[in-house]
Amino acid sequence: YDTSGITLASTSVVWTIWADPSYSTALFTSTKTADPAALQEVSTQLTLRLLSGDGESLDSVDTSSEAYQTQYQTVYDALSKSDSAYQTLATKVNNAIKLSIEKYVTEYNKAHKKADAEQGIRKGRISVSSTKSFQRDYPYGAFAASVLGFCDADGYGTYGLEKSNGRTITLRNAYGNAIADENATTYAAKDGSNLVLSLDVNVQEVVERYLNEAIAANNVENRGAAIVMNVKTGAILAMASKPDFD
């Protein structure tokens, strides 16, 4: 958080949606031959939910778009692998979509629990599950990137405060260099703990805006940097380096 409690980085729960085609008997005949109609129906319903944003706005999905065609083909191909016990359908899915898919699968399996020749329903089931994972979110994109840093695909901090937000208290000489001191105290970073910075988003925004203008106006070849400090307390109110990254 910034000094006033505005969120600069957070972790959200996301889901990997996967299927077990080998256990999805409703999609295949007794000889493990694919049922195109069943595969099309299930693939369509899953794709609509995956692209709906909230698991409910199915009518808002553009079925003629490239995004739809790509996601549909991914789902269809995955469900078609009758000998596979694990096929990923989508990653980084939000909770609303995950719940919508679970509801659809439950209702589908309930409807196909018994065969109904008159309605063309063959007895069987589909097996679609989810696995929890986590995603690091930066609501303001590249804002304060050089300070916050970033996490890798596995969620480990690799740069900036994301890499190390612990602290060490030690003595320094007049040049700012640490003095060898057996009494130095180090506080390691703690996973899951909130971190409140001295950065002020309003000051940071002004600094980044004018730093970009200064770099452009002065034809800077490498990069520019700026720091704003409260000289009475030493608190860093803004810190930026441009060009930065998202």
C-alpha positions in Angstrom: 0.0 0.0 0.0 1.0 3.6 -0.4 1.2 5.8 2.7 -2.6 6.5 2.6 -3.6 2.9 2.1 -4.1 2.8 -1.7 -3.3 -0.7 -3.0 -0.3 -0.8 -5.3 0.1 -4.6 -5.6 -1.9 -7.5 -4.3 -2.4 -11.2 -4.7 -5.7 -12.7 -6.0 -6.9 -16.3 -6.2 -7.2 -17.7 -9.7 -8.1 -21.1 -11.0 -6.9 -23.6 -13.6 -9.8 -25.4 -15.2 -9.0 -28.9 -16.3 -10.8 -32.0 -17.6 -10.5 -35.7 -17.3 -11.7 -36.9 -20.8 -11.0 -40.6 -19.9 -13.8 -40.2 -17.3 -16.1 -38.1 -19.4 -18.3 -40.9 -20.7 -21.0 -38.7 -22.0 -18.6 -37.4 -24.8 -17.8 -40.9 -26.2 -19.5 -44.1 -27.2 -18.9 -47.4 -25.5 -16.0 -47.9 -28.0 -14.4 -44.7 -27.0 -15.4 -43.1 -30.3 -16.0 -39.3 -30.0 -19.6 -38.0 -30.1 -19.2 -34.8 -32.2 -22.6 -33.4 -31.1 -21.9 -33.9 -27.4 -18.4 -32.5 -27.7 -19.7 -29.5 -29.6 -22.4 -28.8 -27.0 -20.1 -29.1 -23.9 -17.2 -27.2 -25.6 -19.6 -24.4 -26.5 -21.0 -24.1 -23.0 -17.6 -24.2 -21.4 -16.1 -21.6 -23.8 -19.0 -19.2 -23.4 -18.5 -19.3 -19.6 -14.7 -18.9 -19.9 -15.0 -15.8 -22.0 -18.0 -14.3 -20.3 -16.0 -12.4 -17.6 -18.5 -13.2 -14.8 -19.8 -16.7 -15.7 -23.2 -15.3 -16.4 -23.0 -12.9 -19.4 -23.0 -15.6 -21.9 -24.9 -13.6 -24.5 -22.2 -10.9 -24.5 -19.6 -13.3 -25.9 -18.8 -12.7 -29.6 -18.8 -16.3 -31.0 -17.4 -15.0 -34.3 -14.3 -13.5 -32.7 -10.8 -15.0 -33.0 -10.6 -15.2 -29.2 -13.8 -17.4 -29.1 -12.6 -19.7 -31.9 -9.2 -20.2 -30.3 -10.7 -20.9 -26.8 -13.3 -23.2 -28.3 -10.8 -25.2 -30.3 -8.6 -25.5 -27.2 -11.5 -26.9 -25.1 -12.7 -29.2 -28.0 -9.3 -30.7 -28.6 -8.7 -31.2 -24.9 -12.0 -33.0 -24.3 -11.5 -35.2 -27.4 -8.5 -36.9 -25.9 -10.3 -40.0 -24.6 -7.2 -41.7 -23.2 -6.0 -38.7 -21.2 -6.8 -38.1 -17.5 -5.7 -34.5 -17.4 -6.2 -31.8 -20.0 -5.9 -28.0 -19.2 -8.8 -26.0 -20.6 -7.9 -22.5 -19.3 -5.7 -20.8 -16.7 -6.0 -17.7 -14.5 -9.8 -18.0 -14.4 -11.6 -15.9 -11.8 -13.9 -17.4 -9.1 -17.2 -16.4 -10.7 -16.4 -18.3 -13.9 -15.1 -21.3 -11.9 -18.4 -21.4 -10.0 -20.4 -21.1 -13.2 -18.6 -24.0 -14.8 -19.1 -26.1 -11.7 -22.8 -25.4 -11.8 -23.0 -26.3 -15.5 -21.1 -29.6 -15.0 -23.3 -30.5 -12.0 -26.5 -29.8 -14.0 -25.2 -31.6 -17.0 -24.3 -34.7 -15.1 -27.6 -34.7 -13.3 -29.5 -34.5 -16.6 -27.4 -37.4 -18.1 -27.5 -39.6 -15.0 -30.1 -41.8 -16.8 -30.5 -42.4 -20.5 -33.6 -40.9 -22.2 -34.1 -42.1 -25.7 -37.0 -39.7 -26.4 -34.9 -36.7 -25.7 -31.7 -38.1 -27.2 -29.9 -38.2 -24.0 -27.2 -40.9 -23.6 -26.3 -42.0 -20.1 -22.9 -40.6 -19.0 -21.0 -37.8 -17.3 -18.4 -35.1 -17.9 -15.4 -34.6 -15.6 -14.3 -31.0 -15.3 -12.4 -29.8 -12.2 -10.4 -26.8 -11.0 -7.1 -26.2 -9.2 -6.4 -23.1 -7.1 -3.4 -20.9 -7.9 -2.4 -17.3 -7.2 -1.8 -14.2 -9.4 0.1 -11.0 -8.6 -1.9 -7.9 -9.6 -0.7 -4.4 -10.2 -3.8 -2.2 -10.6 -1.9 0.8 -12.0 0.2 -1.1 -14.5 3.7 0.4 -14.8 3.1 2.9 -12.0 6.0 2.9 -9.5 7.4 -0.1 -11.3 11.0 0.6 -10.4 10.2 0.6 -6.7 7.6 -2.2 -6.6 9.5 -4.6 -8.9 7.7 -7.7 -10.0 7.2 -11.5 -9.4 8.0 -14.3 -11.8 5.5 -16.8 -13.2 5.8 -18.9 -10.0 5.0 -15.9 -7.8 8.5 -15.3 -6.5 9.7 -11.8 -6.2 12.6 -11.1 -8.6 13.1 -7.4 -8.5 12.4 -4.4 -6.2 10.3 -4.6 -3.1 8.7 -7.8 -4.4 12.1 -9.4 -4.1 13.0 -8.2 -0.7 10.9 -6.2 1.7 12.8 -7.0 4.9 15.1 -4.5 6.6 18.4 -4.3 8.4 19.2 -1.8 11.1 22.9 -0.9 11.3 25.3 1.9 11.8 26.6 3.9 8.8 29.6 6.2 8.5 29.5 9.8 7.0 29.7 8.3 3.5 26.6 6.2 4.1 28.5 2.9 4.1 27.5 0.2 6.6 29.9 -0.2 9.5 30.8 -3.7 10.5 28.7 -4.2 13.5 27.9 -7.4 15.3 24.8 -5.7 16.7 23.2 -5.1 13.3 19.6 -6.4 13.4 18.0 -7.9 10.3 14.2 -8.4 9.9 13.4 -10.9 7.2 10.5 -10.4 4.9 7.3 -12.3 5.9 5.1 -13.9 3.2 1.6 -12.7 3.5 2.3 -9.6 5.6 1.0 -6.3 4.3 3.7 -3.7 3.5 2.8 0.0 3.9 5.2 2.3 2.0 6.1 6.0 2.5 5.3 6.6 -1.2 2.4 9.0 -1.8 0.6 8.1 -5.1 -0.2 11.8 -5.8 3.4 12.8 -5.5 4.5 9.7 -7.4 2.1 10.5 -10.3 3.5 14.1 -10.6 7.1 12.9 -10.4 6.6 10.3 -13.2 4.7 12.7 -15.4 7.3 15.5 -15.2 10.2 13.0 -15.4 8.8 11.7 -18.7 8.5 15.3 -20.0 12.0 16.2 -18.9 13.5 13.1 -20.6 11.7 14.0 -23.9 12.6 17.7 -23.7 16.3 17.0 -23.0 16.8 14.1 -25.5 18.0 11.8 -22.7 19.8 8.9 -24.3 19.9 6.5 -21.3 17.5 7.2 -18.5 16.3 9.7 -15.9 15.6 9.3 -12.2 13.9 11.4 -9.5 13.4 11.1 -5.8 11.2 13.2 -3.5 12.0 13.1 0.2 10.5 14.6 3.3 13.6 16.2 4.5 12.4 16.3 8.1 11.8 12.6 8.4 13.8 11.0 5.6 10.6 9.4 4.2 10.7 8.8 0.5 7.5 10.2 -1.0 8.2 9.3 -4.6 10.9 7.5 -6.5 11.0 6.9 -10.2 13.3 5.8 -13.0 12.3 6.2 -16.7 12.0 4.5 -19.0 10.4 1.9 -16.8 8.4 -1.3 -17.5 5.0 -2.8 -17.0 
